């Protein structure tokens, strides 16, 4: 994940957001989309007490709210060798203006301001 996630969501918020989806067996794609969407939403909130805002205060700066930034999340599901899975690694990307979808390293499709995921 990029700093667009960690600047806007604390480790605790990330764990809380993933706890139920992981327990219910959500796909890597769903996990990536969940985190990317939450981080983008947090980045747009002007009164949210984000990790970036907390760090700025510790250094004497007044920076309220989320930090607008590009957000990229890469999730992979690690199997124990006994499980079968038809899902490859998945990356969720949200930059607010456009998201790029890439498959197998080939050229991507732009999907103007929408969250897309696939690797």
N, C-alpha and C positions, 0 to 999 in steps of 0.2 A: 504494500500500500504506500501511497505517496504522502507527503506532509500535508496535503489537502485533507486527508483523513485525520492524522494525528494532531494537527493544529486545531481541529474543530471537535474531535471526540476524545474523551479521556479513555484510558485503558479500561476502566470500570464500565463506561458506557458501551465500549466495543464488546466486552465480555457479556454484558447484559443483553445487548442486541442479538448476539449469536447463540446464547444459551438455549433458548427454546427451539430455534431452527435446527441446531445441531442435534439436540435430543430427539427431534421428530424426523431426522434423516433427510433434511433438505439438501438439495444439490449444491455443488460448488457455485453454480450460476446464481442460484437464489441467494446464497450467502454474499457473493460479490455485489449483487444488486442491492441487497439490504444495506450493507455498509456504505456503498457509494451514495445511495439516496439519502441516508441519514446524515452523512458528512456534508453533502451539498446543502441540505436543508439547514443544518447548523451553521454553515458558512454564511448564510443569508440573514441570520437572526442578529439584529443589532444590539440586543440586550443580553444575549447568552453569555454565560461565564465559561468561555472555552479555555483549553490548555494554552493556546496562544495568548489570550488576554491575560491569563494568570502569569505567564512568563514575562509579558510586557510590564505588568505591575511590579514584579520582582526587580526589574531593571529601571524602575522609575518612570515608565511611560504609561500614559492613560490610553488604553486601546480597548474600548468596550465591544463586546459582541464577537461574532464569528469572523473568520478571515477568509474572504473570497479567494479561491485558488482552484486550480484544476484538481480533480479527484480521480485517482486510479486505484483499483483494488484487484489483486490477483489472488484467487483462491484455487487450491487444488485439493483433491480428496486423496488421502494416502490410504491404500488398501493393505490389509494384512496378509495378502497372498491367497487367502481362501475365498475372498469375496470376488464377485464379478461386477464389473462396472462398464457401462457404455459411454460414460462421460469423460472427456478429456479435461485438462485444466481450463479454467474460465477466468476471464478478466472483465470486471465491470468498470466502465469509464464514464465519468460525467464531468464536463467542463463548463456547463451552463449554457454555452452557445452551440456547441456541437459535440457529438460523441462519435468516435470512430469505431467501427466494428471490423476486426480482422480475423481471418480464418487461415490457419497454417502459415502465417507469415506473409501471405499474399496481400495485395492492395486492399484497402478497406472501403467500406461504404459509409458515407456520412449520413447521419440521421438527426439533423438539426435540433439540438437541445434535448434530445431524448437519451435516456440511459440505454446502452446496448451492451451486450456481453457475448463473448465467444472467443476462443483462442484457436 
